[in-house]
């Protein structure tokens, strides 16, 4: 059960980080190219919010992966011969 929850959390948080970065790029492209907004502190601080949010999602995904692997750094090779 824990492995299924770990996999679900990993992909959920990773997808969240990707969606936030995509929203940041799309929003900046719209504001700068279409709306022709000048680069200002409001634009930068809003972008920084999205970068921090994506970072939080990425850290949560790495924590879920760590939890999924029961604290080991890499998956064990179950097919390795001794």
Order of alpha helices (4+ residues) and beta strands (2+ residues): alpha-alpha
